[in-house]
Amino acid sequence: MTTHMTDKAFAHTDPTDLHPDIAELKPFLNPTGVAVIGATASPEKLGFGLTRNLINSEYGGGIHLVNPKGGEILGRPVFPDIESVPDPVDLAVVLVPARFVAETIADCGRRGIKSIIIASGGFKEVGEEGLELEHEILRVAQEWGCRLIGPNCVGLIHTHVPLDTTFLSPREMKPGSVAFVSQSGAICAAVVDWSTGQGFGLSALISLGNQVDVTESEALELVAADPHTRVITVYLEGVSDGRAFVREISRVSRHKPIIALKVGRSEAGGRAVASHTGALAGQDAVYEAAFRRNGILRAQTTEELFAWARALANSPLPRGRRVAILTNAGGPAVAAMDAISAEELLPAVFSEKTRTALQARLHPAANTQNPVDMLAAAGPRDYAECLSIIMQDDGVDGVLVIMPPPPMYAAEDVASAIIPIIRQGDKPVLVVPMGEERIRDAVRRFRAAGVSEYRFPERAVTAMSVLAKRAEFLSNGHLRILDCSLDSKSIETILDDNKSNEGFLDLTTASAIIAAAGIPIARTRPADSSEDAVRIALEEGLPVAMKISSRHVVHKSDVGGLALNLASETDVSRAFADLSTVTAGIPQNQSQICVQKMVPGGLELVVGAVRDPQFGPVVMFGTGGTNVESMNDVVFGLAPLSEEDLDDMFSSTYGGKQLIGPRSLYRGGLDGVRETLCRLGQLMDEYPAVAEIEINPLIVPPKSNEAIAVDARVKLRTTE
């Protein structure tokens, strides 16, 4: 691998700096001796593949094979039981029938082996009986103080020890600097085969299986503490504990970059929700919030996962987003420029000094502005000298070298010419040798030198974007969590008075909670009669709105429970009569008709919060009004919110961009919206009895510094 690293995140981290308990997992990646329990001489069985791989990995510690039949496998003695195994041994790999695993764990515990990989299947993945076995092996492991990876896992690999405790097909793996943690064994097998064929080296691979004990969070900590690992990649189907996962990635991501392939983008299945906030807060939206806050780079495909990892492992980080392109063909450069725009990178603008130097070096017909097209006749020397000139320009943060096979030269000669310049520089250079047969030798040279190469310019651009995002994440420092003061006494009184009212509160009570949280909300007053409604309307000032207030009615417009812009006494009286027909269908004494001063029109936003079962309270923000679900212009952030969360939420939504635009009519309300979101997050964080909150719309009038809640829903839950 190249040595011109500048990202401090690549520095070795002592395990105790990350988590006080991570040292107990050390034998999984760097054991003093390994016992294979279930080793067999039968080539068709997984126990043979595991034994073969461990021996062929040239692991330097003790290798001890265990099988009651005894004998010899691949020239090594087989012990009848774990008690007979000599020292050193601190890791056991178990591949015996599921019904014998609990007993085997106990035997390991008695022998003093505390780290155990359960490769055996037949547990919760096969049904209820297997789940019971899984509970039993965890109970036994805890009784003996053992830690388990698996069951139903492929095993793990550490290429620098070297150590291979998997039963995968034999292959020769190249040591590298990218760790892979996976909840899918099949993905592990494919990645190992693919990386070997690509000449791409892994540092470690951990297959987690059913995660009965060691979780994805602990596995991330384990590989983060490995000095050979520069980049962490992870395949996630879910997390065992969302809060623990966030704690771990918040620590790890500051030390080493994490790229995640999170599959399963559908909303949380089967969750009964009535508010827009609950309906839109699918699992994937909350994962996005957790990733975004902690600088986790989310890949969309497995290929993208490792394309980005190579760039992070091989390249220094850029100082900005300004990208230059050097090529011998105009077409691919145009495609790259389009991709640069799509990824919100910037085309670099060369200094006059750079342009003069390029003009002196190239044919008069060549283009010396970005992208630099040296023309088809460009050779190794042209590439090398022009790349050197471009990299010296202070207005360039990174370079893409796009090289379809040169008509007059060998592509490998171009590679040899530019590799020294790339390795000596302090800016990221990603190369795009396009083609197949004629670039094969060039690709081999780039890989041997630790230079990231891609077949197409669009993929290289996404990798450059990831480098920029990583640099920006590190430069932002630690999160600045926001803190707002709430009227705790009033909130606690309201919650105590409604502790038996699990579910949605009526509008009057919901508004009182919102007001106690310090969020401006249009005053809502109940009316007992048509005459009372007229009186209140005149006191508030026409025009007014009238609406149903009942815990049995969540979406007022769906039942005709809302009347707007009532500009006269006659309008108010008529609306009261109409709304009375709606309340007639609601249980007695469980509804009211309320009068509310009309708030001037403006930007309609939706803000809310919901309690995710995995990650805890999350806050929603986006474009509001009646089309909130059809537009789906919303984003979520973990509560309590940080300054960085708010910046991301505004910049990633249409509604937010209406607030932050330099010439926006609504920019004056930005601080009010920020404070509203902060207060919602803090309310959810401090009061577990609140299950959901939604304000829709939150109105920001034009040329105003206000953000006013017009309608509110609050749902409570019982707490133990």
Disulfide bonds with the S-S distance in Angstrom:
Cys484-Cys678 2.15
